[in-house]
Amino acid sequence: MSQITVRDALRDAMQEEMLKDDKVFVMGEEVGQYQGAYKVTQGLLERFGAERVVDTPITEHGFAGLAIGAAFLGLRPIVEFMTFNFSMQAIDQIINSAAKTHYMSGGQIECPIVFRGPNGAASRVAAQHSQNFAACYSHIPGLKVVAPYSAEDHKGLLITAIRDNNPIIFLENEILYGHSFEIPDIVEPIPFGQAKKLVEGDDVTIVAFSLQVKLALDATINLQDTGINCEVIDLRTIKPLDIETILDSVRKTNRLVIIEEGWFFAGVGASIASMVMSRAFDYLDAPIEIISAKDVPLPYAVNLEKLALPTIEDVISAVQRVCYI
Amino acid sequence: MIFSGKYKLNNSQYLESYNKMLLLRRFEEKCGQLYGMGLIGGFCHLYIGQEAIISGIDLIKQAGDSTITSYRDHAHIILAGTEMKYVLAELMGKETGCSKGKGGSMHMFDVKNKFYGGHGIVGAQVPIGTGIAFAEKYQNTNNLCFTFLGDGAVNQGQVYEAFNLAALWRLPVIYIIENNQYSMGTSLARSTFMTELYKKGESFGIPGFKVDGMSLESVYDQGRQAVEFVRNGGGPIILEMSTYRYRGHSMSDPAKYRTKDEVENYKSQDPLVQVKEMILANKYANEEELKKIEKNVKDSIDEAVEFSTNSLVPNEKELYTNIYVE
């Protein structure tokens, strides 16, 4: 075991896969000479050269479409969006070309591509640079959506994403890049669709993904002092969703709190709540609580920004509500 | 770099092309008929009038080259090598269709023949075709990607993002603008301020040439020079092929935005008639032999209709297959 940042774990995953398979290459803005806008691709250019670490102009729709074409021919592109906010420029290619062509071609065309980059709110960058697209991408058949928390999961899931023959939306988080975690010396690929139970508890199930897992863990420690034992489930992949692990937990705790950084309406939490209601209604002792961003564009001012995003206080009070405390 | 009259068609190329063009013409006419009978649904865009373009390019294309186009794609996939019956079965939504009945008219694919669609979003095929060329260069092949777009697509932003990348990385791609004068019902002059479409690559450093798309000879001659340029590492090139579609944009379009005189004027330059007259004038074949070609074409279309009619609709289980690669 050793300590590693999420940033380095991501780089190591790409490096290992690029060493194994010549068809894997990285493309995006500032991924090469600049070493990555957030330094995730640090050192890759020196190691693999400009043919495989391809700096692009600021042209998201163009290079996303180009990479999809390259994937149709059998290459395995890793496309870095400087942030997923800019993937909106490329949304037509991601939805209409990457996600659907396998189906529309009757299974002939495969699109083995990874779109990765930071997603969600960073800090004080305001509305256009602070959106969480987990729900948006999860809505589309044909895409798989991954949003890990720990360094090991970032590495293991990115390896799986690169080897997968489908288009993968790999959602990272800028704040998490600098977080350090324990990591084993060898990280095996982690299958999609398997949530991870991080804390065992009997009283309330808290489901979260990406940075919000930290909120769940912090709230759990806090709540222990008041005698409430939370079970924390890290989704890791949103699509495919490991609903069984959530259901098993809810059948034990009878209470569910879901945290997501995105907006409430038509969100990931709403979908999970619907599935739990239809499959474990009789096990619920309280209405499901969803803690999400407020339904506003993210403001710049520090006090307003804090009000707009889920906080530990929100989580604690939601847990208390489902426990009727 | 490209001038007219460098390459001439020979006797057998004329006959081969006449056969293909006639097949495409009759196939599309049959599609129109089947659409009218309710056997083809949805959107259906016919290629009638534009046949010289894909037929001329087909004489130049080499094994290993890719083709990608928009939704007016029946002719492109057939000449890419897909048997007509699989194309017609796709149009009729049958399980034997080239996309298993899941794509329809606008979303035809045949990977085996390096035909990469069939794209329903105007202009989306341009970055993808550029990416296919990127992959060819990445793998050090000598293959090209023929990327077709219409005059409507030249007002889409992603086309220019792709132009820039193709020029920047010297990618082996030929952009063929099939300028049939109308983007749906909007004439070129009403949609594009600068109507010389072959110049649309100038600000990216991509050379462009205007070609008479009603003339098989011009398409072949200038197309072949363009291919040589790209295959020799010259980077991307644009060919604007002026052409005309005789039918409306799609089956639901009576084309009231243009005059009868205009349509008749283009029909008087009909590419198929031109080729036929060349063949007869030069005695490459006589009327009798051409009639035989016509009969063979008719028979093969009848066969495709029979095949498609007798094919089954997809099994309901197919609803849930091919969403993901297993």
Contacts between the chains, C-beta under 8 A, distances in Angstrom:
chain1	res1	chain2	res2	distance
A	25	B	138	7.3
A	51	B	138	6.8
A	56	B	165	7.2
A	57	B	164	6.6
A	57	B	165	7.4
A	57	B	168	7.2
A	59	B	161	4.4
A	59	B	164	6.6
A	59	B	165	6.7
A	61	B	127	7.0
A	61	B	157	6.7
A	61	B	158	4.5
A	61	B	161	5.4
A	62	B	127	5.4
A	62	B	130	7.9
A	62	B	158	6.1
A	62	B	161	2.6
A	62	B	162	5.3
A	62	B	164	6.8
A	62	B	165	5.4
A	63	B	127	7.9
A	63	B	161	7.6
A	63	B	165	6.6
A	64	B	127	7.4
A	65	B	124	6.7
A	65	B	126	7.5
A	65	B	127	2.5
A	65	B	128	5.5
A	65	B	130	7.4
A	65	B	131	6.5
A	65	B	158	6.0
A	65	B	161	7.7
A	65	B	162	6.7
A	66	B	127	5.0
A	66	B	128	7.5
A	66	B	130	5.1
A	66	B	131	3.8
A	66	B	134	5.7
A	66	B	162	6.6
A	66	B	165	5.7
A	67	B	131	6.0
A	68	B	127	7.4
A	68	B	128	5.7
A	68	B	131	6.0
A	69	B	68	7.8
A	69	B	116	7.4
A	69	B	127	6.6
A	69	B	128	3.8
A	69	B	129	6.2
A	69	B	130	6.3
A	69	B	131	2.3
A	69	B	132	4.5
A	69	B	133	7.8
A	69	B	134	6.8
A	69	B	135	7.0
A	69	B	145	8.0
A	70	B	131	4.3
A	70	B	132	7.1
A	70	B	134	5.0
A	70	B	135	4.1
A	70	B	138	7.0
A	71	B	131	7.6
A	72	B	116	5.6
A	72	B	128	6.7
A	72	B	131	7.3
A	72	B	132	6.5
A	72	B	135	7.9
A	73	B	66	7.5
A	73	B	131	7.6
A	73	B	132	5.2
A	73	B	135	3.8
A	73	B	136	7.1
A	74	B	135	7.0
A	75	B	135	4.9
A	75	B	138	6.2
A	75	B	139	7.8
A	92	B	121	6.0
A	92	B	124	6.4
A	92	B	158	7.4
A	93	B	124	6.5
A	93	B	127	6.5
A	93	B	128	7.7
A	93	B	158	7.4
A	96	B	120	7.5
A	96	B	121	5.0
A	96	B	124	6.2
A	97	B	119	7.3
A	97	B	121	7.6
A	97	B	124	5.8
A	97	B	128	6.1
A	101	B	109	7.5
A	101	B	117	7.0
A	102	B	322	5.6
A	102	B	323	7.2
A	102	B	324	7.2
A	102	B	325	6.2
A	103	B	102	5.9
A	103	B	322	4.8
A	103	B	323	5.6
A	104	B	99	6.1
A	104	B	102	5.9
A	104	B	103	4.3
A	104	B	107	4.1
A	104	B	109	7.3
A	104	B	117	7.9
A	104	B	118	7.8
A	105	B	99	5.2
A	105	B	102	7.8
A	105	B	103	6.3
A	105	B	107	7.2
A	105	B	109	3.7
A	105	B	111	7.4
A	105	B	117	7.3
A	105	B	322	7.8
A	106	B	97	7.3
A	106	B	98	7.2
A	106	B	99	4.1
A	106	B	100	3.0
A	106	B	101	7.4
A	106	B	102	5.3
A	106	B	103	6.8
A	106	B	109	7.5
A	106	B	322	6.2
A	107	B	100	7.0
A	107	B	321	6.9
A	107	B	322	3.9
A	107	B	325	7.9
A	108	B	99	7.3
A	108	B	109	5.1
A	108	B	110	7.2
A	108	B	111	4.6
A	109	B	109	5.7
A	109	B	111	6.0
A	109	B	116	7.1
A	109	B	117	7.8
A	110	B	325	5.1
A	112	B	325	7.8
A	141	B	323	5.4
A	142	B	323	5.8
A	142	B	324	7.0
A	144	B	324	7.4
A	164	B	325	7.9
A	165	B	325	3.9
A	166	B	324	5.1
A	166	B	325	5.4
